[in-house]
Amino acid sequence: MYEFNTELNLPFAEALEQVRVALMEEQLGIVSDVDVQAIFKNKLDKAIPAYHIYGACNPKLADRVISAEPNAGTLLPCSFIMRETETGSVVVSFMDPTAVFSLAETDEPKAVAQEAKAMLQRVVEKLHG
């Protein structure tokens, strides 16, 4: 499987804040934000519910990946989406780092992926704790 997810019964802004807090507790920060909703509206004149693609990163883990296999930086950061459903809940879906880093040629990025996955799984647990 390439992802794991959870659903929050919160408005989008509140869900985002909870995700940010949970990520920070795991020493992960949001380093990128693509507002797909705005892009679709501007480029396609198509209205969709809130949908963002985020990148989460821990600099120490990223350093280990890049130091071991510089081109494996193409697999960074860990992506996740937040999207609003038709019922108003928010799905938070995390890319499984182990699936993506299975593409790496050396062992260190794969080891980092295991650590990153554990961090992201703890984020999901915190969102429900």
Contacts in CASP RR format, 6 or more apart in sequence:
PFRMAT RR
TARGET T0000
AUTHOR 0000-0000-0000
METHOD contacts of the structure
MODEL  1
MYEFNTELNLPFAEALEQVRVALMEEQLGIVSDVDVQAIFKNKLDKAIPA
YHIYGACNPKLADRVISAEPNAGTLLPCSFIMRETETGSVVVSFMDPTAV
FSLAETDEPKAVAQEAKAMLQRVVEKLHG
1 96 0 8 1.000
1 99 0 8 1.000
2 95 0 8 1.000
2 96 0 8 1.000
2 99 0 8 1.000
2 100 0 8 1.000
3 93 0 8 1.000
3 94 0 8 1.000
3 95 0 8 1.000
3 96 0 8 1.000
4 93 0 8 1.000
4 94 0 8 1.000
4 96 0 8 1.000
4 120 0 8 1.000
4 121 0 8 1.000
4 124 0 8 1.000
5 91 0 8 1.000
5 92 0 8 1.000
5 93 0 8 1.000
5 94 0 8 1.000
5 124 0 8 1.000
6 91 0 8 1.000
6 92 0 8 1.000
6 124 0 8 1.000
6 127 0 8 1.000
6 128 0 8 1.000
7 85 0 8 1.000
7 89 0 8 1.000
7 90 0 8 1.000
7 91 0 8 1.000
7 92 0 8 1.000
8 15 0 8 1.000
8 18 0 8 1.000
8 89 0 8 1.000
8 90 0 8 1.000
8 92 0 8 1.000
8 127 0 8 1.000
9 89 0 8 1.000
10 18 0 8 1.000
10 89 0 8 1.000
10 90 0 8 1.000
11 88 0 8 1.000
11 90 0 8 1.000
12 50 0 8 1.000
12 82 0 8 1.000
12 84 0 8 1.000
12 90 0 8 1.000
15 82 0 8 1.000
15 90 0 8 1.000
15 92 0 8 1.000
16 52 0 8 1.000
16 82 0 8 1.000
18 127 0 8 1.000
19 82 0 8 1.000
19 92 0 8 1.000
19 123 0 8 1.000
19 127 0 8 1.000
20 29 0 8 1.000
20 30 0 8 1.000
22 122 0 8 1.000
22 123 0 8 1.000
22 126 0 8 1.000
22 127 0 8 1.000
23 29 0 8 1.000
23 30 0 8 1.000
23 56 0 8 1.000
23 123 0 8 1.000
25 123 0 8 1.000
25 126 0 8 1.000
26 58 0 8 1.000
26 119 0 8 1.000
26 120 0 8 1.000
26 122 0 8 1.000
26 123 0 8 1.000
27 58 0 8 1.000
27 60 0 8 1.000
27 119 0 8 1.000
28 56 0 8 1.000
28 57 0 8 1.000
28 58 0 8 1.000
28 78 0 8 1.000
28 119 0 8 1.000
28 120 0 8 1.000
28 123 0 8 1.000
29 56 0 8 1.000
29 57 0 8 1.000
29 58 0 8 1.000
30 54 0 8 1.000
30 55 0 8 1.000
30 56 0 8 1.000
31 55 0 8 1.000
31 56 0 8 1.000
31 57 0 8 1.000
31 77 0 8 1.000
32 53 0 8 1.000
32 54 0 8 1.000
32 55 0 8 1.000
32 77 0 8 1.000
33 52 0 8 1.000
33 53 0 8 1.000
33 54 0 8 1.000
33 55 0 8 1.000
34 52 0 8 1.000
34 53 0 8 1.000
34 54 0 8 1.000
35 51 0 8 1.000
35 52 0 8 1.000
36 48 0 8 1.000
36 51 0 8 1.000
36 52 0 8 1.000
36 53 0 8 1.000
37 48 0 8 1.000
37 49 0 8 1.000
37 50 0 8 1.000
37 51 0 8 1.000
37 52 0 8 1.000
40 46 0 8 1.000
40 47 0 8 1.000
40 48 0 8 1.000
41 47 0 8 1.000
41 48 0 8 1.000
49 83 0 8 1.000
49 84 0 8 1.000
49 85 0 8 1.000
49 86 0 8 1.000
49 88 0 8 1.000
50 82 0 8 1.000
50 83 0 8 1.000
50 84 0 8 1.000
50 90 0 8 1.000
51 81 0 8 1.000
51 82 0 8 1.000
51 83 0 8 1.000
51 84 0 8 1.000
52 81 0 8 1.000
52 82 0 8 1.000
52 83 0 8 1.000
53 79 0 8 1.000
53 80 0 8 1.000
53 81 0 8 1.000
54 79 0 8 1.000
54 80 0 8 1.000
54 81 0 8 1.000
54 82 0 8 1.000
55 77 0 8 1.000
55 78 0 8 1.000
55 79 0 8 1.000
55 80 0 8 1.000
56 77 0 8 1.000
56 78 0 8 1.000
56 79 0 8 1.000
56 80 0 8 1.000
56 120 0 8 1.000
57 76 0 8 1.000
57 77 0 8 1.000
57 78 0 8 1.000
58 116 0 8 1.000
58 119 0 8 1.000
61 112 0 8 1.000
61 115 0 8 1.000
61 116 0 8 1.000
62 73 0 8 1.000
62 76 0 8 1.000
62 77 0 8 1.000
64 108 0 8 1.000
64 109 0 8 1.000
64 112 0 8 1.000
65 72 0 8 1.000
65 73 0 8 1.000
65 75 0 8 1.000
65 76 0 8 1.000
65 101 0 8 1.000
65 104 0 8 1.000
65 108 0 8 1.000
65 109 0 8 1.000
65 112 0 8 1.000
66 72 0 8 1.000
66 73 0 8 1.000
66 76 0 8 1.000
67 108 0 8 1.000
68 106 0 8 1.000
68 107 0 8 1.000
68 108 0 8 1.000
68 109 0 8 1.000
69 104 0 8 1.000
69 105 0 8 1.000
69 106 0 8 1.000
69 108 0 8 1.000
69 109 0 8 1.000
72 101 0 8 1.000
72 104 0 8 1.000
72 105 0 8 1.000
72 106 0 8 1.000
72 109 0 8 1.000
75 100 0 8 1.000
75 101 0 8 1.000
75 103 0 8 1.000
75 104 0 8 1.000
75 109 0 8 1.000
78 94 0 8 1.000
78 95 0 8 1.000
78 97 0 8 1.000
78 116 0 8 1.000
78 120 0 8 1.000
79 94 0 8 1.000
79 95 0 8 1.000
80 92 0 8 1.000
80 93 0 8 1.000
80 94 0 8 1.000
80 95 0 8 1.000
80 120 0 8 1.000
81 91 0 8 1.000
81 92 0 8 1.000
81 93 0 8 1.000
82 90 0 8 1.000
82 91 0 8 1.000
82 92 0 8 1.000
82 93 0 8 1.000
83 90 0 8 1.000
83 91 0 8 1.000
83 93 0 8 1.000
84 90 0 8 1.000
85 91 0 8 1.000
92 124 0 8 1.000
92 127 0 8 1.000
94 120 0 8 1.000
94 123 0 8 1.000
94 124 0 8 1.000
96 117 0 8 1.000
97 112 0 8 1.000
97 113 0 8 1.000
97 114 0 8 1.000
97 116 0 8 1.000
97 117 0 8 1.000
97 120 0 8 1.000
98 110 0 8 1.000
98 113 0 8 1.000
98 114 0 8 1.000
98 117 0 8 1.000
100 113 0 8 1.000
101 109 0 8 1.000
101 110 0 8 1.000
101 112 0 8 1.000
101 113 0 8 1.000
102 110 0 8 1.000
102 113 0 8 1.000
104 110 0 8 1.000
104 113 0 8 1.000
END
